[in-house]
């Protein structure tokens, strides 16, 4: 089989390797679609992912495919099942795992980060990490389960109440998913702040009541001090500043994005005090993958305007670069092409 390995220093190498064989508790998946995540971009640039990366390794943690082999003791899955993978594997023994915060696990492993994942024609995963998709769900939609699951964790932290005004900062794939989840949660008014016109149009298609160009002062003013909940999905200082500007008194701010490790922001302490703001961070997807799959199986989240680019496995490096560009929203790699 073909697998595209990250070999360090920003480079990938397509190799021919032996197809894996499942052991007890494992399944082999024929990988059909794998999303390029901002984490993959960070890793390519030599920055940390959700866990430490040791090249050579096959990246790709947002993926779906078909079960082609099962271990001797696997009863929950069968050959031919369509599945999506929850990449995060927790130790279950550290302080955080034992106190309801397993996403903060001290020795977390992740398929497609610390062990070989979706940027290959086949992958070997614990059966416990594979979740059933309906047969009529496309592999491309199934590949979006992991980012959707992460968004669900962030949304849980936001604690949106029906009737509230929600502002999403950033109209990339994550922002457009958050927009839809906020609508499903009962938000009465949905705002999205995004400088890219293509992404603003996608937000309108997905239910935004108002789209804002944050580089335009008149447009930006429409959202200032207006949102009960602000979800920041960009990861740079102007976006974080927007989140504070758009928050009304008593608002909850979720800083969901993955910033550069060295990034810092001067906290507007008087705003936090006078507005009585609540600020939360959000990390990975503890116990939300099954809910993400349920939403996908029910057709409740629309990925059509979000998935914009597709690349064959041999063009993984180009796919990662495309994910960084302003023309894309979500880039997928199709390992069987």
C-alpha positions in Angstrom: 0.0 0.0 0.0 1.0 3.7 -0.4 1.5 5.9 2.7 2.7 9.5 2.8 5.0 10.0 5.7 5.9 13.2 7.4 9.7 13.0 7.7 10.4 16.3 9.5 11.7 19.6 8.3 8.4 20.4 6.6 8.8 17.4 4.2 6.6 14.4 3.2 7.7 11.2 1.5 5.4 8.8 -0.4 6.4 5.2 0.4 5.3 1.7 -0.5 4.7 -0.2 2.8 3.1 -3.4 3.8 -0.6 -3.3 4.5 -1.3 -3.7 8.3 -2.8 -6.8 9.9 -5.1 -6.4 12.9 -4.3 -7.8 16.2 -6.7 -8.3 19.1 -8.9 -5.3 19.6 -7.9 -3.7 16.3 -9.4 -3.1 12.9 -7.9 -2.2 9.5 -9.5 0.7 7.6 -9.4 1.4 4.0 -9.0 5.2 4.2 -11.3 7.0 1.8 -11.1 10.7 2.8 -8.9 12.6 5.3 -9.1 16.2 6.1 -6.1 18.5 6.4 -6.3 20.2 9.8 -4.6 23.3 11.1 -2.7 21.0 13.4 -1.2 19.3 10.3 -0.1 22.8 9.2 1.5 23.5 12.6 3.3 20.1 12.5 4.6 20.7 9.0 6.0 24.0 10.3 7.8 22.3 13.1 5.3 23.4 15.8 3.6 21.1 18.4 0.4 19.2 17.6 -2.1 17.9 20.1 0.7 15.5 21.2 4.4 15.3 20.5 5.2 14.1 16.9 8.2 11.9 16.2 8.9 11.5 12.4 8.6 9.5 10.4 4.9 9.2 10.9 1.8 9.2 8.8 -0.3 12.2 9.8 -4.0 12.7 9.2 -6.4 12.5 12.1 -9.6 13.6 10.5 -10.7 10.6 8.4 -13.3 8.0 7.4 -13.2 4.8 5.5 -14.3 1.2 5.3 -13.4 -1.7 7.6 -11.5 -4.3 5.6 -10.2 -6.6 8.5 -11.0 -7.1 12.2 -9.1 -8.6 15.0 -10.1 -12.0 16.4 -12.0 -10.5 19.5 -13.7 -7.6 17.8 -17.5 -7.9 17.9 -18.6 -4.3 17.6 -17.5 -3.9 13.9 -17.5 -6.0 10.8 -15.9 -6.0 7.4 -17.7 -3.6 5.2 -18.7 -1.2 7.9 -18.3 2.5 7.1 -16.5 4.3 10.0 -14.9 7.4 11.2 -12.0 7.6 13.6 -11.7 9.3 16.9 -8.0 9.8 17.0 -7.4 10.6 20.7 -6.4 7.8 22.9 -6.2 8.5 26.7 -4.2 6.6 29.3 -7.2 6.4 31.8 -4.8 6.5 34.8 -3.4 10.0 35.2 -4.8 12.7 37.4 -6.8 14.3 34.6 -8.2 11.1 33.2 -9.4 10.1 36.6 -11.0 13.4 37.4 -13.2 13.9 34.3 -10.7 15.9 32.3 -9.2 13.2 30.0 -8.6 15.7 27.2 -5.8 17.0 29.4 -4.3 13.5 29.7 -0.6 13.6 30.4 0.3 10.8 28.0 -2.4 11.1 25.3 -1.7 9.3 22.1 -3.4 10.3 18.8 -3.9 8.4 15.5 -2.4 10.6 12.8 -0.2 12.5 15.3 1.8 10.1 17.4 0.9 7.0 15.4 0.2 6.4 11.7 -3.1 7.8 10.5 -5.2 8.8 7.5 -2.7 10.0 4.9 -2.3 6.4 3.7 -4.4 4.0 1.8 -5.0 1.8 4.9 -4.6 2.3 8.7 -4.6 0.2 11.8 -6.6 1.5 14.8 -8.1 0.2 18.0 -11.7 -0.9 17.3 -12.8 1.4 20.2 -11.7 4.4 18.2 -13.9 3.6 15.1 -17.5 4.8 15.0 -20.2 3.5 12.7 -21.4 5.8 9.9 -24.6 5.2 8.0 -24.0 3.6 4.6 -25.5 6.5 2.8 -23.1 9.0 4.5 -20.3 10.0 2.2 -16.7 9.4 3.3 -16.1 13.1 2.9 -18.8 14.0 5.4 -17.5 11.2 7.7 -14.0 12.7 7.6 -15.5 15.9 9.2 -16.6 14.0 12.4 -13.4 14.8 14.3 -13.5 18.6 13.7 -17.2 18.5 14.4 -16.5 16.6 17.7 -14.0 19.2 18.7 -16.5 22.0 18.0 -19.0 20.2 20.1 -16.7 20.3 23.1 -16.2 24.1 22.5 -19.9 24.6 22.2 -20.5 22.7 25.5 -18.1 25.2 27.1 -19.9 28.1 25.5 -23.2 26.9 27.1 -25.4 28.8 24.6 -28.9 29.4 25.8 -31.8 29.6 23.4 -32.5 33.2 22.4 -29.0 34.4 22.8 -26.9 36.3 20.2 -23.8 34.3 19.1 -20.8 35.8 17.2 -18.3 33.5 15.5 -15.0 35.1 14.7 -13.5 33.4 11.7 -15.2 31.8 8.7 -12.9 28.8 8.1 -14.1 25.3 8.4 -14.3 25.4 12.2 -16.1 28.7 12.2 -18.7 27.5 9.7 -19.3 24.4 11.7 -19.6 26.4 14.9 -22.1 28.7 13.2 -24.3 25.7 12.4 -24.0 24.2 15.9 -24.9 27.6 17.5 -28.0 27.6 15.3 -28.9 24.1 16.4 -28.4 25.2 20.0 -31.1 27.8 19.7 -29.2 31.1 19.1 -31.7 33.7 18.1 -29.2 35.8 16.1 -26.0 34.6 14.4 -23.1 36.8 13.5 -19.9 35.9 11.8 -16.8 38.0 11.4 -14.5 37.2 8.5 -12.5 39.3 6.0 -12.7 36.8 3.2 -15.8 37.4 0.9 -16.0 33.8 -0.2 -16.2 32.6 3.4 -18.8 35.3 4.3 -21.0 34.1 1.5 -20.7 30.5 2.8 -21.7 31.8 6.3 -24.8 33.4 4.8 -25.7 30.2 3.0 -25.4 28.3 6.3 -27.6 30.5 8.3 -25.7 33.6 9.5 -28.0 36.6 10.1 -25.2 39.1 9.7 -21.7 38.8 8.3 -19.0 41.3 9.2 -15.8 42.4 7.5 -13.6 43.1 10.5 -11.2 45.2 8.3 -14.1 47.6 7.6 -14.8 50.0 10.5 -18.4 50.6 9.6 -19.1 46.9 9.2 -17.2 46.0 12.4 -19.2 48.6 14.4 -22.4 46.6 13.7 -21.2 43.8 16.0 -19.5 45.7 18.8 -20.8 45.0 22.3 -23.6 42.8 20.8 -22.9 39.1 21.5 -23.8 37.0 24.5 -21.4 34.3 23.3 -18.3 34.9 21.2 -16.4 31.9 19.7 -13.0 32.8 18.3 -11.8 30.4 15.6 -8.8 32.1 14.0 -5.8 32.1 16.3 -4.3 35.6 15.8 -4.3 38.7 17.9 -6.7 40.8 15.7 -9.3 38.0 15.9 -8.9 37.8 19.7 -9.3 41.5 19.9 -12.4 41.3 17.9 -13.8 38.7 20.3 -13.4 41.1 23.2 -14.9 44.0 21.1 -18.0 42.0 20.1 -18.7 40.7 23.6 -21.5 42.4 25.5 -21.6 42.7 29.3 -21.8 39.2 30.9 -20.6 37.4 27.7 -18.8 34.1 27.5 -15.7 34.1 25.2 -14.4 30.7 23.9 -10.9 31.0 22.5 -11.2 27.9 20.4 -8.4 28.4 17.8 -5.0 26.9 17.8 -2.5 29.7 18.1 1.2 29.6 17.6 2.9 28.2 20.7 4.7 31.6 21.4 1.5 33.7 20.9 0.4 36.0 23.6 -2.3 38.7 24.0 -2.5 41.7 26.3 -5.6 40.9 28.3 -7.9 43.9 28.6 -8.3 43.6 32.3 -10.7 46.5 32.7 -13.1 44.9 30.1 -13.0 41.6 31.9 -13.8 43.4 35.2 -16.4 45.9 33.9 -18.2 43.5 31.5 -17.9 40.5 33.9 -16.6 38.4 31.1 -16.0 34.6 31.2 -13.0 33.4 29.1 -12.6 29.7 28.3 -10.2 27.6 26.3 -11.1 24.4 24.5 -8.9 21.4 23.7 -9.8 18.4 21.5 -12.9 16.3 21.8 -13.5 14.4 25.0 -16.6 12.2 24.7 -18.1 14.1 21.9 -17.3 12.0 18.8 -20.4 9.8 19.1 -22.5 13.0 19.2 -20.7 14.2 16.1 -21.4 11.0 14.3 -25.1 11.2 15.3 -25.4 14.6 13.8 -23.7 13.5 10.6 -25.8 10.4 10.3 -28.9 12.6 10.8 -27.8 15.1 8.2 -27.9 18.0 10.6 -24.6 19.7 9.6 -24.0 20.8 6.0 -20.4 20.4 4.8 -21.1 21.2 1.1 -19.9 24.8 1.1 -17.1 24.0 3.6 -15.2 21.3 1.6 -13.6 23.2 -1.2 -10.5 21.3 -2.4 -9.5 17.7 -2.9 -6.0 16.2 -3.5 -4.7 12.8 -4.3 -2.4 11.1 -1.7 0.7 11.9 -3.7 0.0 15.6 -3.4 -0.1 15.8 0.4 2.4 18.6 0.6 0.4 20.7 -1.8 -2.8 19.9 0.1 -1.3 21.2 3.3 -0.2 24.4 1.6 -3.6 24.8 0.1 -5.2 24.6 3.5 -3.1 27.6 4.5 -4.3 29.6 1.5 -7.2 32.1 1.4 -8.9 30.3 -1.5 -9.7 27.2 0.5 -12.0 26.5 3.4 -11.5 22.8 4.0 -9.0 20.6 2.1 -9.4 16.9 1.8 -6.9 14.2 0.8 -8.4 11.2 -1.0 -6.0 8.4 -0.2 -7.3 5.9 -2.9 -6.6 8.4 -5.7 
